[in-house]
Amino acid sequence: MHFVFMEGNEAIAWGAKASGCRFFAGYPITPATTIYQTMINILPPDGGIVMQGEDEIASIGLCMGAAMTGLKTMTATSGPGISLYSEQISFAIGSEIPIVIIDVQRLGPSTGSATRGADGDIQFLRWGNSGGLPVVVLAPEDVRDCYTLTQKAFNLAERFRCPVFVASNKEIGMTRENLDLDSLEPVEILERTISNTRDGFLPFKAASDSGVPDFLPIGDTFPVRQTSSTHGPDGYITTDPVVISQMQERLRDKLESTIDSYSYYDAVIEPDADTLIITYGVSARAARASQRQLKQKGKNVSLLILKTLWPIPDQIIRQFGKPVSRVVTVEMNLGQYVHEIRRILPEKEVIFLGHMDGRMISPQQIQEAVTHDQLD
């Protein structure tokens, strides 16, 4: 066993380094700053680069430029920074630039409460880009997840050539706990597919088996075109409706049609349960405690902890929702993901438990929601 005592933000940084991240740029913002501080300590001694942009817009721009040269890159911020990232996120989606973006969420709106956690950015991460095309959002539960899901985020960014978010939370990011590094599941590290073609290279021509273009870095001996405007396989701007439609559908399908391959979750299933708790992020820890305590009292309840939030893992939600009559959705906001649960499980009674006031949701509150007692 190899135990280390670290916070979630530190685990994200170490997970990024283990994934081959060699470029980080960011701007100090609570509660994400210790990711930046950890990257400063661990990347440059190993030949990596860490930069502070003059603001969040510059920081993500630096990362995207580095990604275009072939480096694995990451940036980290909180809700106010995600708003500033928005235009560059759209660029990364449309021009298929791999980048990992960490959002250590704090209580909003706007600058909100810098030292209080929430999960108020969940819909914002999905829809905060022009065009509405899908993105990948993973949600860690604890320090262990911060390490392993960051590795998976890098793999997905490389595999699909897209931005991938890790939706952490102040309570996860700045809480220290023991982590046994030897007990972590091994994650095979993936690299983006490099094109074997130079002559006649088309930067956005997708491989038929993956729907993802092969990669050549900007700065290679062969010119590589890159644009934020609507383009065809050759990278030139186009207004041809057929070409535009094919590109938009491919950008959608490469993520949504493969969601079953990266629908990460944990589940505790009781065969005779009539209620399923669905949650994510730090609230999963209270839900685990609540599920155990209810079982000790003689009430069996099932639990589904989603770790892939977007694209929606419909199949997983339907699979675990099918045997029950009631679903209690728990999240640290005023109701964001619960709307997706109601859409996917329209025949079920779906109860929402959530608040956004700087407090975490307690096991007692979850038990009361499950048993229909009056909430505090």
DOVEX-921135 format. One record per residue: residue in three letters; z, x negated, y negated of N, C-alpha, C, O in turn. Coordinates in pm, whole numbers, plus 50000, padded with zeros to 5 digits. Each point is the difference from the previous one (the first is absolute). Layout:
BEGIN
ALAZXYZXYZXYZXY;...
//
This chain:
BEGIN
MET500004991650119500005008449881500004991149875500614989449997;HIS498695015449902499904992649874500255009949887499065006449950;PHE502214994950008500365009849898499884993949861500394988549977;VAL499065019449931499994996449859500525012049922499845011550043;PHE500774985849845500565010549915499125000949876500044991149915;MET499175019550075499055000849890499805014549956500305009450074;GLU499204992049805499685013449950498565003550036499214991550040;GLY500465021349944498665004650034498914992849923498944997050056;ASN501295000249817498994993049919499724986050055498854995650005;GLU502214997450036499804986750059499225001050131499144991750029;ALA501175018650050499305001750128498525002649977499174995350078;ILE500495012249818498605002349967499304986849969498894997550047;ALA501774994049873499404987149965499784991350124498944993950016;TRP502065005650072499854991950121498955006050094499274992750066;GLY500665020549940498965006450080498614996949947499074998250078;ALA500805001449790498714996549939499604985750034498854997450036;LYS502104993449954499714986150032499574998650146499064992750031;ALA501645014350059499654999450142498625005950028499374996750100;SER500175012049810498695006350016498864991349948498835003350018;GLY501514985649919498974991349944499755002149853499024994949946;CYS501865012749986499845001749856500154986449931500954992750023;ARG498085004349892500044987149930499865001649849499874990149928;PHE500145022450024499925002349856500825012349965499835010750059;PHE501074987649844500805011149949499994999449849500184989449941;ALA499605022049997500145001149855500775012749969499805010350065;GLY501084989049837500795011649964500594998549862499794990049931;TYR500955020250030500675000249872501425005150026500165009950072;PRO500854983749873501385003950034500285014749968499765004549888;ILE500755002750210500385014049979501035003850106499774998050120;THR501355007549836501025004950092499485012950065499445008549930;PRO500724993150200500764991850096499124991350090500384997350114;ALA498454998549838499084992250083500044985049973499364992350071;THR501395003449828499914986249953500384989750106499474988949999;THR501445014550092500414989950098498904997150103500074989850069;ILE498935018849942498824996250079499294988449933499654990150064;TYR500155011249806499374989449921500824987150010499444989250023;GLN501875011949961500854988150004499934993250137499974987750008;THR500025020250099499934994250134498654993450023499944989250059;MET499005017049895498664994150016499904986649925499354990750048;ILE501285008449837500004987349926500654989050085499564988549998;ASN501485015250075500724990150079499274995950127500124988550043;ILE499125020650018499484997050134498504997350005499534993450093;LEU499695011549809498554997850010499534986349951499294993250074;PRO501065002549804499474987149952500324988050090499144991450016;PRO502065007650044500244988650090499064999650120499844989650063;ASP499555021849968499105000850115498545000549955499125003650078;GLY500634992749797498624999749950499525012949940498835001149964;GLY502045009050024499605012749941500144999849849500494990349941;ILE499075020549997499985001049854500775012549959499805010750056;VAL501094987849846500735011349941499804999549850500214989649937;MET499395021750006499745000649856500675012149940500135010450064;GLN500304988349811500475011549923498935003749899499654991949914;GLY499825020350098499065004749900500735003849872501225001549999;GLU498014999949893500635004249875500455014650004500795004349917;ASP498715003150180500445013850024499555004150140499414991950073;GLU500875020549964499625004650134498505000550019499514997050109;ILE499765006849789498545001050012499414986350033499154998850087;ALA501314991149842499514986450026500414995350139499244993150067;SER501965010749976500504995150128499155004950117499624992150086;ILE500095020949917499185005050110498574994949987499324998050101;GLY500214999849777498674994249981499914985950058499004996450061;LEU502044995749919500044986650058499935000650153499294992250063;CYS501455017349993499995001450146498635004050052499544995050103;MET499805013949827498685004550045498984988849990499154998550088;GLY500934993649806499104988649990500214990050112499054994850057;ALA502235002749976500304990850110499525005750133499514992650085;ALA500645020749933499545006350124498504998750017499514998450112;MET499765002349777498544998850007499574986050043498884998250050;THR501984992049931499674986450046500384997850145499694989550057;GLY500985020450003500354998950141501474998950030500384999950117;LEU500474999149781501444998750024500635013550033499535010449953;LYS501524989350127500845011850018500965000749882500664990149967;THR499405021549968500775001149876500945011950003499785009850070;MET501294988949850500985010949987500545000349860500134989749934;THR500205022450020500705001849874501125010150024499965007550097;ALA501034992649814501155009050017500435005249865500014992749901;THR500365020150095500425006349876500845012350033500415001950114;SER499845006449784500645012850020499125010749935498884997049958;GLY501615015350033499165011049953499284997649869498805002749992;PRO501874992249902499304997749874498844990150015498985001349933;GLY501184988850155498924990450022498855006050078498844996649975;ILE501455012450120498935006650075499095007649906498785000250018;SER501835006349877499155007049904499024990749932498855003649976;LEU501604984349993499124990249937498994994150099498924995749961;TYR501435004150164499094994950103498825009350026499014995950062;SER501075016549894499125010550050498514996549994499295001950099;GLU500244993149789498574997149989499574989250100498935000950060;GLN501914988949957499664989350093500095004850146499264995250085;ILE501645014249942500055005850134498695007050031499474998650111;SER500015008949793498715006650019498894989850025499135002250084;PHE500914986849844499034989250019500094994650142498994997950067;ALA502244999849980500194994550134499515009650108499464995650102;ILE500725017449876499515009950097498484999950003499394998750107;GLY500005002649776498555001149993499264987550037498905000650055;SER501684987849916499344987450029500604992950121499684988550028;GLU501175018550045500514995650130500624986049995499604990650070;ILE501415008749844500734987549979501355001050067500815008549962;PRO499484983250138501295000950069501144995049912499924989149943;ILE501145018950047501184995949925501185008350047499855012050027;VAL501324981849984501225007250034500805002149872500244990649924;ILE500165021950053500715003849879501365005850040500085010150070;ILE500994983449885501355004650031500525008449883499994995549886;ASP500455016650143500625008649900501455002150039500305008050088;VAL500614984849846501435002150022500415011149903500284997449883;GLN499755014850167500115011549913501375001149935501034996950061;ARG498965007749815501235003149931499895014149942498935006049999;LEU502194999149953500045013549948499135001249876500204992749903;GLY498865016550099499155002749885500365013449939501035005950035;PRO498124999049874498704994749960500104988949896501084996749950;SER497754997650021499864989149903500894988450040500084996750119;THR500604996949786500864988750036501255004750073500634992050069;GLY499745020549917501035006250084501294992150005500504995249898;SER500045003650224501254992850023499704987950088499755001450119;ALA500264986849821499554987950070500884996450118499534993350093;THR501725010949906500924996150108500335011550093501004999550072;ARG498185010949928500205011350090498725002350080498904999649945;GLY501265002950184498855001750086499535014550006500745009249965;ALA498034992550078499425013250026498724997850079499564988650018;ASP499865022350029498684999450063499045008849923499285008250057;GLY500714989949812499225008649912498554996149983499255007049931;ASP500324981850131498634995349980499075003450116498864995550003;ILE501625012350094499275001750125498635006449978498994995250052;GLN500975015649872498705006049969499204991449901498774999650006;PHE501934993749904499344991449902499244988750069498884996749959;LEU501714997450145499314989350071498735005250065498994993050003;ARG501065019150049498815005650065498925003749900498834997250023;TRP501545009049865499005005849911499854992649867499275004649912;GLY501394984050073499964993049872498794990949984500114989049946;ASN498735015650102498774992249980498895009749964500025011650042;SER499014983649882498875008549965499095001550121499704990350069;GLY499875021949957499125002750114500705006550116499355006950079;GLY501974991349934500765006950104499764995350141500345007150094;LEU499074981149924499774995050136501324995750063500954996949929;PRO499115003050205501294997350065500474985849983499224990849978;VAL502105007550033500654986950003500964999950117500295010450059;VAL500204977949975501004998550106501364997849934500144991449913;VAL500855016550128501374998449950500954999650120500055009350080;LEU500704979849930501024998450104501385000749936500184995849886;ALA500795009650187501345002149944501064993850090500245005250110;PRO500404983949848501064993950081501295007949992500285006949902;GLU500504991950205501315006550008501134990349967501025004049945;ASP498794983050089501084990449989499414986049986498794998349987;VAL502084991750017499564986149982499034995850111499014993249974;ARG501275010850149499094996850110498605005349972499014992850017;ASP500895019749940498715005949968499314992649884498794998349999;CYS502024997649904499404992949885499224987850048498944997049947;TYR501604996250152499324988150053498775003950081498904995049974;THR501275013950124498905002950093498925008749936498824997950026;LEU501575011949892498985008449937499204992449896498845003249975;THR501764986649963499214991649909498924992650078498874998849953;GLN501474996250165498994993650084498905010050038498814996649996;LYS501585015450040499005010050035499165003949879498815002950014;ALA501814997249868499245003049878498914989649977498875003549964;PHE501464983950056498984989549984498895001850104498824998449968;ASN501545004750155498995002150103499065011449964498794999050020;LEU501765011949928499175011449964499124996849880498845004249994;ALA501714988549909499194996049885498824991550043498895001749949;GLU501344989150144498924991450049499035007850087498784998249989;ARG501745010350097499155007550093499065009449927498825001050034;PHE501715006149864499215010249933499484995849864499255007449935;ARG501134980750020499624995449865500355010749897499135006449942;CYS502164995350038500475010549910501394996549950500674991450057;PRO499785015249835501414998349960500915007350096499685011050045;VAL501464983049986501005006350086501344999349927500424989349954;PHE500245022150036501295000849933501144999450101499895005250112;VAL501204988549848501285001250069500935007249904500384994549896;ALA500005017850140500825008449914501474997950034500585007450079;SER500014982349861501424997350020500795008049896499485009649943;ASN501744986650035500925007749919501124990649958500344990950075;LYS500235011149809501074991149952501094998350103500534989050016;GLU499835021750055501104999450095499654991650122500894993950060;ILE497865005649977499544991450109499804985849949500444990350062;GLY498885008649825499604986949949501154991149960499904987850011;MET501225018149942501094991949948501285001350081501094996949952;THR498785007850171501145000550092499874988850101498964998450063;ARG502104993849953499994988950096500575004650135500975007550006;GLU498414987750100500525002650134499534989050093499074992549969;ASN501575006750146499624990050098498685003650065499755011750032;LEU499414978349987498725001950067499874989250107500064988049971;ASP499765016450153499804990750110498504997250011499255008250054;LEU500324980549896498584996749998499424999150140498825003150021;ASP501994992850076499504998750138499745013550065499275000950099;SER501335009849846499835013250061498835007849942499695010950047;LEU499664983549852498895007149935498805000950094499684990450071;GLU499665021149927498795001350081498944990549945499774999649880;PRO499574992850208498954991049951498825008049948499575009750062;VAL499914986249825498835006449940498864989949999500094989549936;GLU498845013850134498844991250000499355000449862499675010749948;ILE500154977649993499474999149864498475000950002499344992550072;LEU500125016749849498565002049993499414993549875500684998249899;GLU498064998450110499254994649887498765008749978499475005850095;ARG500084995049781498775007649975498814993350068499994987850020;THR499025020050014498854995050073499054993049903499535006049904;ILE500204981450123499104992149915498565001650049499734999450120;SER499375002749787498595001850036499394987050049500264989349945;ASN498935011850157499234988450048498694998549926499274990250019;THR500425019549894498725000249929500164994549859500965003449931;ARG498134988350028499914995749861498725005549938500055007249901;ASP498844989650156498735005349950499945015050028500185004450114;GLY499585003249783499935014450016501355006850011500075011550044;PHE500994981749919501335005950008500135012149908499654999249882;LEU500845011950172500255012149923501515002249995500615003250103;PRO500014995149780501474999649993500715013050037501195000050031;PHE498075011249966500635012850032499285007450112500065012250009;LYS499264980350074499395006150119501054999950111500454989450043;ALA499935022650002501095001250096499544996750140498895003450040;ALA501984990050034499754997950142500065013650071500865008349970;SER498224993950123499875013250061501245003950080500305011950012;ASP500414978450044501145003450087501305002549923500915006350054;SER499194988849823501255001149927499895008049869501015004949950;GLY497794996349996499845006349871500454991449885500135004749887;VAL500124982450140500514990749899499024988449984499574994250100;PRO500075002149776499084988849981500624986650040501204997949982;ASP497984993250072500434986250018500194993549864499495004949899;PHE501254984150099500444994049874499394986249980499884992150093;LEU499745005249782499744986449954500724998249868499975008949916;PRO500674979850064500784998249877499134997349878498964993550008;ILE501495011849880499424995949872500334985249981501134995750025;GLY497894996649930500194985649986499424992350116500014987750000;ASP499465019550101499304993550110498684994449945499665002249884;THR499634990550199498724994349958498945010849984498964997849939;PHE501335014250120499065011149991500535010249900501185003550006;PRO497995001449901500495009849901500485012850069499325005450087;VAL501854999449872500575012450052500225009449882500754996849907;ARG498605014750096500115009549890501255008750018500365003850111;GLN500284999149777501185008549999499955008649875499684995049892;THR500645017850121499965009049886501015011250019500335003750112;SER500175001549776500895011650007499225013149986500575010850012;SER498134988249964499185012049985499455004650136500024992450097;THR499495020049907499445005350124498804991750041499114997349920;HIS500884998550206499014990450045499535003450141500625008050070;GLY498294985749968499505001350136500394988050083500794991749955;PRO498695007350167500344988850088499724986349940500664990250036;ASP498365008949871499664987149941500904996149884499894988949948;GLY501005020150009500914997049890499455003149864500704998249900;TYR498065006650091499425003849872500375014549966500105008450089;ILE500094994349783500345013549954498875009650036498824996749989;THR501585015350055499015009950039500425013949953501185002949984;THR497825005649993500245014249972499365008950106499905012149983;ASP499674981850125499365007450109501065008550072500934994550059;PRO498945019049937501035008550061500204997450148501135001050049;VAL497824995750024500124997650143500834987450025500904999950083;VAL498784989549844500734987350016501465001749958500914995150067;ILE499315012049821501365002249953500815007850102501144996550031;SER498265014250022500695008250099500364992050124501105001450053;GLN497994990549993500264991850120501154990449976500844997950088;MET499204996149792501084990749970501355007249993500994995350057;GLN499045016249872501265007249985500545004650135501194998850027;GLU497925006450056500445004750131500484988550088500955001650077;ARG498394987049912500444988450079501384995349955500844996850084;LEU499405002649785501314995849949501105009550046501134995850026;ARG498535016949984500975009850052500204998450150501124999250049;ASP497765000450023500075000650147500604987550062500635000850105;LYS499194987649832500514987750062501525000550014500574993450087;LEU500105014349826501455001450008500425012750073500844999450090;GLU498585011949874500475012750057499615001750146500755005950077;SER498094989049962499575001950139500744991050098499915001850121;THR500834988449827500704990450085501525000949988500714991450050;ILE499785019249885501435000849969500874999550126501134995049995;ASP498375010050117500824999750122500344985950044500994998050072;SER498224992149888500244986250041501094993249917500474989350035;TYR499915016949854501084994049919500975010749948500514999249888;SER499735010950196501015010149969501354995050052500385002750114;TYR500344990049802501264994050040501145010149978500035007049899;TYR500894993550196501115009449991501084996150100499764992150091;ASP501435013649890501074999950100500365014550027499935008449911;ALA500464994550212500375013850034501184999950096500104991650089;VAL500795017949891501105002850093499845014650040500265009049919;ILE499314993450202499625013550042501005005650100500294993750102;GLU500235018049868500885007450091499175011450060499495008449926;PRO500384992150207499085009750063500305014549965499085008149993;ASP502184995449985500345014049976500255003049852500555010549967;ALA499044980549944500265001949857499105010849942498835001050036;ASP501735007249875499185009849930499714995849856499275006849927;THR501314981750032499834995049864499554985550004500494992050080;LEU498575004749832499514986349984500264995549857499595006849905;ILE501074982050079500154993849869498854990249980499774991450085;ILE499515010049805498944990549965500404993149871500345006649902;THR499644980150098500374992549882499304986649999499204996950089;TYR501104994949809499414986749987500874991949904500865005449931;GLY498894981550067500724991549906501494999250029500425001750115;VAL500364995849782501434997850019500715012550051501054998850063;SER498415013149910500625012350048500025000850152500765007750058;ALA498394984350007499994999850147501344995550056500395004350108;ARG500314987249821501284994950052501045011050001500785001150094;ALA499255007149800500905011449999499605010150106500855006350063;ALA497844995249957499525009750100500394995550141500365008450083;ARG499594978749945500424995050132501495003150023500385004850107;ALA500434992449792501435002750013500255014950019500835004050083;SER498475004249841500165014550010499605005150138500695008550057;GLN498214986449996499535004350132501044996650108500255008150089;ARG500344980049902501034996050097501245008849989500565004350100;GLN499854998249776501215007949979499815014450045500925006050056;LEU497914999649921499735013650046500025000750152500495009750058;LYS498964980050007500004999950146501424999550054500315006650099;GLN500564985749836501404999350042500695013649986500965002950072;LYS498565005349835500565013349979499355010450090500345011949993;GLY498724983850092499375009250093498715006249953499475008950067;LYS499984986649817498735005349951498944989150009500084989949929;ASN498945012250157498924990250016498895002549898499465011049989;VAL500224978449939498965000449897499104987950021500484989150030;SER498225012849956499064988850010499774993849863500255006249897;LEU499284981450104499824992449876498684992650005499694993250098;LEU499525008149795498744992649984500064992349869500105005949893;ILE499834980850116500014991349883498584994549982499524992150081;LEU499835012349813498634995649974500024986649928500724998149903;LYS498474992650147499884986949935498584997749948499774990949921;THR499295017350123498715001349934500005013549928500115010450064;LEU499784989349803499995012449923498595004549966499705011950004;TRP499444978749962498615003149964499094989850068500344988250007;PRO498505016150043499575013850017501005007650087500744994150078;ILE499265019049908500955008450072499854998250151498905001650052;PRO502174995150018499934999250148500135014050061501015003150064;ASP497985005249916500045014150042500385001550146500835008450036;GLN498564983550048500205001650144501464997950038500545007450083;ILE500094982649858501414997250031500895011549954500895004350073;ILE498865000849807500815011049947499835012550086500985006850029;ARG497794996150010499775011850086500644998150137500585009350056;GLN499314978649999500544997350134501505002650005500485006850091;PHE500254987949811501455001350004500485013249940501135004350025;GLY498015002149895500365013049945499765011550094500615010649984;LYS498524987550114499615011150089501165006450075500055012350007;PRO500904980050050501035006450084501085007449922500775007450061;VAL499324990849808501125005549924499575012149918498815002449980;SER502185005149973499715011449914500294997049854499475006649910;ARG501394983350065500424996749863499834985249976500224991750088;VAL499375005149788499864986149958500774998149870499825007649905;VAL501054982450091500714996449878499404987149948500094989550065;THR499305011149818499374988249939500954994349896500425006949907;VAL499904980350109501004993449915499324988749923499414991150060;GLU500685009349807499424989249919500714999149866500505010049948;MET499544977949997500724997549874499105002949880499674991149922;ASN499945021550066499255004749885500155015249994500815005750074;LEU498435000849840500135014549986499045007750089499835012149984;GLY499544980850109499095006650093498584995249985499255005649919;GLN500374984150157498644994649993499335000550136498975006650016;TYR501584986650081499384999750133500195013250074499255003050093;VAL501755004849869500255012750068498795009249993499795008250089;HIS499424990649805498815008549988498994996850110499295008950048;GLU500644978449992499104996250109500535005450133499225004350084;ILE502094995549935500585005350123499715014950012499645004950107;ARG500505002349782499715014450003498525002750027499665009850065;ARG499474981649884498575001750025499664997850147499215007450058;ILE501404982350001499684996450138500675009350101499475002550107;LEU501715002649857500775008750091500225013649935501155003949976;PRO497775003649995500165012649926500775010750077500545009349940;GLU499524989550192500665010250081501504997550013500725008250057;LYS499764980549891501424996550013500785003649874499445000749890;GLU501865001650127500895001049885500304985949952500604992150073;VAL498995004749805500194986549945501015000749887499785006649899;ILE501334986550120501084999649901499954986549930499814989750064;PHE500375010449805500004987549924501414996349956500755008449949;LEU499584978950071501254994449946499634987749920499444990450053;GLY500895009949820499714988349917500645001349864500335011049956;HIS499834977949979500404999749860499534986949940499654990750072;MET500355008649797499574987949931500934997849881499665002949885;ASP501534992050147501014998349896500704986550009501054998049939;GLY498374992750139500604986850014500934998750118500454988950031;ARG499855022250038500844999450119499135000250125498905005650001;MET501614988150105499345001350128500415013050067501055005649970;ILE498114999250120500315012050077500954996050112499774990050069;SER501295017749949501044996450097499765006850135499305010150006;PRO501274984350102499935006850130500585014149996499485009050065;GLN501594992949858500625013249991499055010249941499935011450048;GLN499334984749848499045009249940498915003950100499575011650004;ILE499994978950076498965002950099500555009550106499325009450040;GLN501924988250005500615009150098500105014149945499755009650072;GLU500614991649803500125013349939498645006849992499905012150021;ALA499064980349949498655005849994499555004650139499395010650014;VAL500934981550086499615003550137500725012650046499415008450067;THR501874992949899500795011350048500005011849903500705009950022;HIS498504988849869499865010949902501265002549921500155010749941;ASP500774979750058501185001649916499614997849855498954994349970;GLN501905010449940499764998349858500054985149964500954993150037;LEU498015002049891499974986049958500964997949884500305009149923;ASP500174978350068500864996449885499205001049872500534997549892;
//
